[in-house]
Amino acid sequence: MTGSFESSVMVVDDEPGIRTALRANFLRHGWRVETASGVREAIRNLEAREFDLIVTDMRMPDGSGMEVMRAARRSNAATAVILLTAFGSVPDAVSAMRDGALDYVTKPIPFDRLQSAAAQVMQRARQAGPIETGPACAGEQAGAIVGQSPLLLQALQRARAAAGTGADVLIEAESGTGKELLARFIHDSGDRAGKPFVAVNCAAVPETLLESELFGHGRGAFTGAVASRPGKFELADGGTLLLDEIGEMPLNLQPKLLRALQEREFERLGEGHPVRVDIRVVATTNVSLAGMVERGLFRADLYYRLNVIPLSLPPLRERHDDIPVLARHFAGLFAAQRRAQAPRLRPDFLDRLQSHSWPGNVRELANFMRRVLALNDTQEIDARCFDAEFHPGAGIRRPVSAPALPSAPVALAAPAGTPIREMERKHLENTLALTGGNRTHAAEMLGISLRTLRNRIREYGLPPRRFA
């Protein structure tokens, strides 16, 4: 549940003890916190400011969490919402998720479960990014990807054809290319549009919680399981389940996942009766699953079961013509968020953008544009703004761009003879600083899993609280 240095949350509950406990828990993990004792106070807070996350009780004396969620959507469509609910109102919470809530937690509140839920919904909100259809993208569905390049349009055409089959899909592409947006495009282009779209990041959920997250659990299944809870498979019934970063699925859990995919049937943790679902599965990965199979890190039968229709997305370096389109899109989007006029992007600035390799792909370009607009309060963005970010010694930290820690000797400039371990440590520290301490984004830029990043932070003795 760790927040970035700007993450804000509003806790809404009519019970003072719960508000106090949740406020302390969020503060301890680096969030800016406001509280509200009911629906009316929450709506007043939303009229005054925006929040990244809202954690709200489902039932309160002056209204419901649904009213808070709708008010949050009016204030900012990107605000993530987690519902707190008693066991008896779980069906209401599940229904609310179909209407836009991103998760729910049953009372009494297990803080580790809330931490996991908050981390996931914030990651999904960040990864979703802008949803807009580019001028030459086929279709008008929400979730289409901005761009006009032939390679992108070919990928979208293949995805639309896959959507019409109802078959499971495996998307292999580099980090930052928009794999989740492509998954949403498939969902919206098929006959399950309007049904639930449920995502779970296999790398973001602790291994000990992942089985319960996917398949749910019965009451008493483990310490802290005070009530039965459906998993993501059940919540996606009738719609689409996105298994993000499927390559991070633990080997010991892969047989149960394989059976669930083959039979569309599984058992909740701690329960003995089968649960059947009607879902479509889209899996994404930024590593080669075939390569993982060869190294014994991924089951071959699960790989073949997922790889019914393989799809990919071109990296930004193969979509040079889309870079100006994306840059103008992000400039307009971020300016609108600040209620400001979008600046003009001069040709020399766009030329600089097109000459850059963008190893972090569209996500890196989006973060760069956000930073440029924040640091340059002007109506014209020129090449000097680019150089100030990327030219050494310009007074602003230079973005680090390398596919993974092992390639640091190639990607980093350092005096000859510098120990590789020291170069890797510095590269990791610079990347974390660039992302404002956001471990998820840093892991994606480096091309490693979140779990590997945590291990490297410990290995190199970096301050864990600083990079939480």
C-alpha positions in Angstrom: 0.0 0.0 0.0 3.0 2.2 -0.2 2.2 5.6 -1.8 4.4 7.8 -3.9 5.5 11.1 -2.5 2.3 12.7 -4.0 -0.2 9.8 -3.3 -3.4 11.0 -1.5 -6.2 8.9 0.0 -9.5 9.8 1.6 -10.8 7.3 4.2 -14.6 7.4 4.5 -16.3 5.6 7.5 -18.8 6.5 10.1 -16.9 4.5 12.8 -14.3 6.8 14.5 -12.1 3.8 15.5 -11.9 2.5 11.9 -11.1 6.0 10.5 -8.3 6.4 13.1 -6.8 3.0 12.4 -6.9 3.4 8.7 -5.5 6.9 8.8 -2.5 5.7 10.9 -1.9 2.8 8.6 -1.9 4.9 5.4 0.3 7.6 7.0 2.8 4.9 8.1 3.1 3.9 4.4 3.7 7.4 3.1 0.3 8.6 2.0 -1.3 12.0 2.5 -4.6 11.2 4.2 -7.9 12.9 4.7 -10.9 11.4 6.5 -14.7 11.8 6.3 -17.3 10.5 8.7 -20.0 10.0 6.1 -21.2 10.5 2.5 -22.0 14.2 2.8 -18.6 15.1 4.2 -16.8 12.9 1.6 -18.6 14.7 -1.2 -17.7 18.1 0.3 -14.0 17.0 0.3 -14.3 15.9 -3.3 -15.6 19.2 -4.3 -12.6 20.9 -2.7 -9.9 18.6 -4.1 -9.0 15.4 -6.0 -7.7 12.2 -4.5 -5.7 9.3 -6.0 -7.5 6.7 -3.9 -10.7 6.6 -1.9 -11.3 3.9 0.7 -15.0 4.0 1.7 -17.4 2.0 3.9 -20.2 0.5 1.8 -23.0 1.4 4.2 -23.2 4.5 6.4 -26.1 6.3 8.1 -26.3 9.1 5.5 -25.8 7.0 2.4 -23.7 4.4 0.7 -20.2 4.0 -0.7 -21.7 3.9 -4.2 -22.7 7.6 -3.8 -19.1 8.4 -2.8 -17.8 6.4 -5.8 -20.1 8.3 -8.2 -19.0 11.6 -6.7 -15.4 10.6 -7.1 -16.0 9.7 -10.8 -17.5 13.1 -11.4 -14.5 14.8 -9.7 -11.8 12.7 -11.5 -12.5 9.6 -13.5 -9.0 8.3 -12.7 -9.6 8.2 -8.9 -9.3 4.6 -7.6 -12.0 3.3 -5.2 -11.8 0.4 -2.7 -15.0 -0.5 -0.8 -15.1 -1.7 2.9 -17.9 -4.0 3.5 -19.3 -6.4 6.1 -19.5 -10.0 5.0 -23.3 -9.8 4.6 -23.0 -7.1 1.9 -20.3 -8.8 -0.2 -22.8 -9.2 -3.1 -23.4 -5.5 -3.1 -19.6 -4.9 -3.2 -19.2 -7.4 -6.1 -22.0 -5.5 -8.0 -20.2 -2.2 -7.2 -17.0 -3.6 -8.8 -19.0 -4.3 -12.0 -20.0 -0.6 -11.9 -16.5 0.7 -11.5 -15.0 0.0 -8.0 -11.6 -1.5 -8.3 -11.7 -3.8 -5.2 -13.3 -4.4 -1.9 -12.1 -5.5 1.6 -14.3 -7.3 4.1 -14.5 -6.2 7.8 -12.8 -6.7 10.2 -10.1 -5.2 8.0 -6.9 -7.2 7.5 -4.3 -4.5 6.9 -2.1 -6.8 4.7 -5.1 -7.4 2.5 -5.8 -3.7 2.3 -2.2 -3.0 1.5 -2.2 -5.4 -1.3 -5.5 -4.1 -2.7 -4.3 -0.5 -2.6 -1.0 -1.3 -4.3 -2.9 -3.1 -7.1 -5.5 -0.5 -7.7 -3.0 2.3 -7.8 -0.8 0.4 -10.2 -3.7 -0.3 -12.5 -4.8 3.4 -12.3 -1.2 4.5 -13.2 -0.8 1.9 -16.0 -4.1 2.6 -17.6 -3.0 6.1 -18.5 -4.9 8.1 -21.0 -7.7 6.4 -22.9 -8.2 7.8 -26.3 -8.6 6.7 -29.8 -6.0 7.9 -32.2 -7.1 9.6 -35.5 -6.2 6.6 -37.5 -7.0 3.8 -35.0 -9.8 1.6 -36.1 -12.8 1.8 -33.8 -13.9 4.2 -31.1 -13.8 1.9 -28.1 -12.4 3.2 -24.9 -9.0 1.6 -24.4 -7.9 2.0 -28.0 -4.3 3.1 -28.3 -3.2 6.5 -29.7 -1.2 6.3 -32.9 -1.3 6.0 -36.7 1.7 3.9 -37.7 1.2 0.9 -39.9 2.7 -1.5 -37.4 0.4 -0.3 -34.7 -2.7 -0.5 -36.9 -1.7 -4.1 -38.0 -1.5 -5.0 -34.3 -4.9 -3.5 -33.6 -6.4 -5.3 -36.6 -5.1 -8.6 -35.4 -6.4 -7.9 -31.9 -9.8 -7.1 -33.3 -9.8 -10.3 -35.2 -8.8 -12.2 -32.0 -11.6 -10.4 -30.1 -14.2 -12.0 -32.4 -13.1 -15.5 -31.7 -13.5 -15.6 -27.9 -10.2 -17.5 -27.6 -7.7 -16.8 -24.9 -4.9 -14.4 -25.8 -1.2 -14.1 -24.8 0.3 -10.6 -25.4 4.1 -10.5 -25.4 5.6 -7.0 -25.7 8.1 -4.7 -24.1 7.3 -2.8 -20.9 5.5 0.5 -21.5 4.0 -0.4 -24.9 0.4 -0.6 -23.7 -0.3 -4.2 -23.1 -3.1 -3.6 -20.7 -4.7 -1.1 -23.1 -4.6 -3.7 -25.8 -6.2 -6.2 -23.5 -9.0 -3.7 -22.8 -9.3 -3.1 -26.5 -9.8 -6.8 -27.1 -12.4 -6.9 -24.3 -14.3 -3.9 -25.7 -14.2 -5.2 -29.2 -15.7 -8.6 -28.4 -19.1 -9.9 -27.3 -18.1 -9.5 -23.6 -18.0 -5.7 -23.9 -19.9 -4.2 -21.0 -19.2 -7.2 -18.8 -16.5 -7.2 -16.1 -12.9 -6.5 -17.0 -10.8 -7.7 -14.0 -7.0 -7.4 -13.8 -4.6 -9.0 -11.5 -0.8 -8.3 -11.5 1.0 -11.5 -10.8 4.1 -9.7 -9.8 2.5 -7.2 -7.4 0.7 -9.7 -5.2 2.8 -11.5 -2.6 3.2 -15.2 -3.4 1.5 -16.1 -0.1 -1.6 -14.2 -1.2 -1.7 -14.9 -4.9 -3.7 -18.1 -4.8 -6.4 -16.5 -2.6 -6.4 -13.4 -4.9 -7.0 -15.5 -8.0 -9.4 -18.2 -6.7 -10.8 -16.7 -3.4 -10.9 -18.4 0.0 -13.3 -19.9 2.5 -13.8 -18.7 6.0 -11.0 -20.0 8.2 -8.8 -21.1 5.2 -5.8 -19.3 6.8 -5.1 -16.9 9.7 -7.1 -13.7 9.1 -9.6 -15.3 6.8 -12.6 -14.3 8.9 -15.0 -14.5 6.0 -15.3 -16.2 2.6 -14.2 -14.1 -0.3 -14.4 -14.6 -4.1 -11.3 -14.3 -6.1 -10.6 -12.6 -9.4 -11.8 -15.6 -11.5 -15.3 -15.3 -9.9 -15.4 -11.5 -10.2 -14.6 -11.8 -13.9 -17.4 -14.2 -14.5 -19.1 -13.4 -17.9 -16.2 -11.0 -18.8 -12.5 -10.9 -19.2 -9.7 -11.8 -16.7 -6.3 -10.1 -17.4 -3.3 -12.0 -15.9 -0.7 -9.3 -16.1 3.0 -10.3 -15.8 2.1 -13.9 -16.1 5.8 -14.8 -16.2 5.9 -14.0 -12.5 3.4 -16.8 -11.6 5.0 -19.1 -9.0 5.7 -22.6 -10.4 3.9 -24.2 -7.5 0.7 -22.4 -8.4 0.9 -23.0 -12.2 -0.8 -26.5 -12.1 -3.9 -25.1 -10.4 -4.0 -22.2 -12.9 -3.7 -24.6 -15.8 -6.6 -26.7 -14.5 -8.7 -23.5 -14.0 -7.9 -22.4 -17.6 -8.7 -25.9 -19.1 -11.9 -26.6 -17.1 -13.0 -23.1 -16.3 -13.5 -24.6 -12.9 -11.6 -24.3 -9.6 -12.0 -24.5 -5.8 -11.7 -21.6 -3.4 -8.8 -22.0 -1.0 -10.0 -24.0 2.0 -13.2 -25.1 0.4 -14.0 -28.4 -1.3 -16.7 -27.6 -3.8 -16.0 -26.6 -7.4 -16.8 -23.1 -8.8 -17.5 -22.8 -12.5 -17.0 -19.5 -14.4 -17.5 -18.3 -18.0 -14.5 -16.0 -18.7 -12.1 -15.0 -21.4 -8.4 -14.9 -20.3 -5.8 -12.4 -21.6 -2.3 -12.9 -20.3 0.5 -10.3 -20.7 4.3 -10.6 -20.3 7.4 -8.5 -21.1 9.6 -11.6 -21.2 9.7 -14.5 -23.6 7.6 -17.3 -22.0 9.1 -19.8 -24.5 12.5 -18.9 -23.2 11.3 -19.3 -19.6 10.0 -22.8 -20.6 13.4 -23.7 -22.0 15.1 -22.6 -18.7 12.5 -24.6 -16.6 11.0 -21.4 -15.1 7.6 -21.8 -16.7 5.5 -24.9 -17.4 5.3 -25.8 -21.0 1.7 -27.1 -20.8 0.6 -23.8 -19.2 2.4 -21.8 -21.9 0.7 -23.7 -24.7 -2.7 -23.3 -23.0 -2.2 -19.5 -22.7 -0.7 -19.1 -26.2 -3.9 -19.8 -28.2 -3.7 -16.5 -30.0 -0.3 -14.7 -29.7 -0.3 -10.9 -30.0 2.3 -8.2 -29.7 2.7 -4.4 -29.8 5.5 -2.6 -31.6 8.0 -0.7 -29.4 8.0 3.1 -29.8 11.4 3.0 -31.6 9.5 1.2 -34.5 6.7 3.8 -34.4 8.7 7.1 -35.0 5.7 8.7 -36.8 3.5 8.2 -33.8 5.9 10.1 -31.4 4.7 13.6 -32.4 1.0 12.4 -32.2 1.6 11.0 -28.7 3.6 14.0 -27.5 0.8 16.4 -28.5 -1.8 14.1 -26.9 0.1 14.0 -23.6 0.7 17.7 -23.7 -3.0 18.3 -24.1 -3.9 15.8 -21.4 -1.5 17.0 -18.7 -2.3 20.6 -19.4 -6.0 19.9 -19.0 -5.3 18.2 -15.7 -3.7 21.5 -14.5 -6.6 23.5 -16.1 -4.1 25.2 -18.4 -3.8 25.7 -22.1 -1.7 23.1 -24.0 1.7 24.5 -25.0 2.9 24.5 -28.6 5.5 21.9 -29.3 8.1 23.4 -31.7 9.4 21.3 -34.6 12.9 21.2 -33.1 11.5 19.7 -29.9 9.6 17.1 -31.9 12.7 16.3 -33.9 14.6 15.6 -30.6 11.8 13.3 -29.5 11.9 11.3 -32.7 15.6 10.9 -32.5 15.5 9.4 -29.0 15.2 5.6 -28.6 12.6 5.6 -25.8 13.6 2.2 -24.2 10.7 2.7 -21.8 8.3 3.1 -24.7 5.0 5.1 -24.4 5.1 5.1 -20.6 8.6 6.7 -20.7 7.4 9.3 -23.2 4.3 10.1 -21.1 6.4 10.5 -18.0 8.9 12.7 -19.9 6.1 15.0 -21.2 4.6 15.3 -17.8 8.0 16.4 -16.4 8.6 18.8 -19.2 5.3 20.5 -18.7 5.7 20.7 -15.0 9.2 22.3 -15.2 8.5 24.7 -18.1 5.7 27.1 -17.5 5.6 28.4 -21.0 3.4 28.3 -24.1 6.2 27.0 -26.3 8.3 23.9 -25.7 11.5 23.8 -27.8 14.6 21.8 -28.1 16.2 23.4 -25.1 13.6 21.8 -22.9 14.6 18.4 -24.3 18.3 19.1 -23.9 17.8 20.2 -20.3 16.5 16.8 -19.4 18.8 14.6 -21.5 22.1 16.5 -21.9 24.6 15.7 -19.2 25.4 18.6 -16.8 22.2 20.5 -17.6 21.3 20.8 -13.9 18.5 18.3 -14.0 18.9 14.6 -13.4 19.4 12.7 -16.7 16.9 10.0 -17.3 18.4 6.5 -17.1 17.4 4.2 -19.8 18.6 0.6 -19.8 16.7 -2.6 -20.4 17.9 -4.4 -17.3 20.5 -4.3 -14.6 22.8 -6.9 -16.1 23.4 -4.7 -19.1 24.5 -1.7 -17.0 28.1 -1.7 -18.3 26.8 -1.0 -21.8 24.0 1.5 -20.8 25.9 3.6 -18.2 28.8 6.0 -18.7 31.4 5.4 -16.0 35.2 5.5 -15.7 37.0 2.4 -17.0 37.7 0.0 -14.1 34.6 0.9 -12.1 33.3 -2.3 -10.5 30.2 -3.7 -12.2 28.5 -4.1 -8.8 28.9 -0.3 -8.1 27.6 0.6 -11.6 24.6 -1.6 -11.1 23.9 -0.1 -7.7 24.2 3.5 -9.0 22.0 2.6 -12.0 19.3 1.2 -9.7 19.5 4.2 -7.4 19.2 6.7 -10.3 16.3 4.9 -11.8 14.4 4.8 -8.5 15.1 8.6 -8.1 13.8 9.2 -11.6 10.5 7.5 -10.8 10.1 9.3 -7.5 10.7 6.1 -5.6 8.0 4.2 -7.5 9.3 0.6 -7.4 6.7 -0.7 -10.0 7.7 1.9 -12.6 11.4 1.4 -11.9 11.1 -2.3 -12.3 9.3 -1.8 -15.7 12.0 0.6 -16.9 14.7 -1.9 -15.9 13.0 -4.8 -17.4 12.9 -6.8 -14.2 10.2 -8.0 -11.9 9.0 -6.1 -8.8 10.2 -9.0 -6.7 13.7 -8.9 -8.2 13.8 -5.1 -7.7 13.0 -5.5 -4.0 15.8 -8.1 -3.7 18.3 -5.8 -5.4 17.4 -2.9 -3.1 18.2 -5.2 -0.1 21.3 -6.6 -1.8 22.8 -3.2 -2.5 21.8 -1.8 0.9 19.7 1.0 -0.4 17.4 2.7 2.2 14.1 0.7 1.9 11.9 3.5 3.3 13.4 6.0 0.8 12.4 3.8 -2.1 9.1 2.5 -0.8 
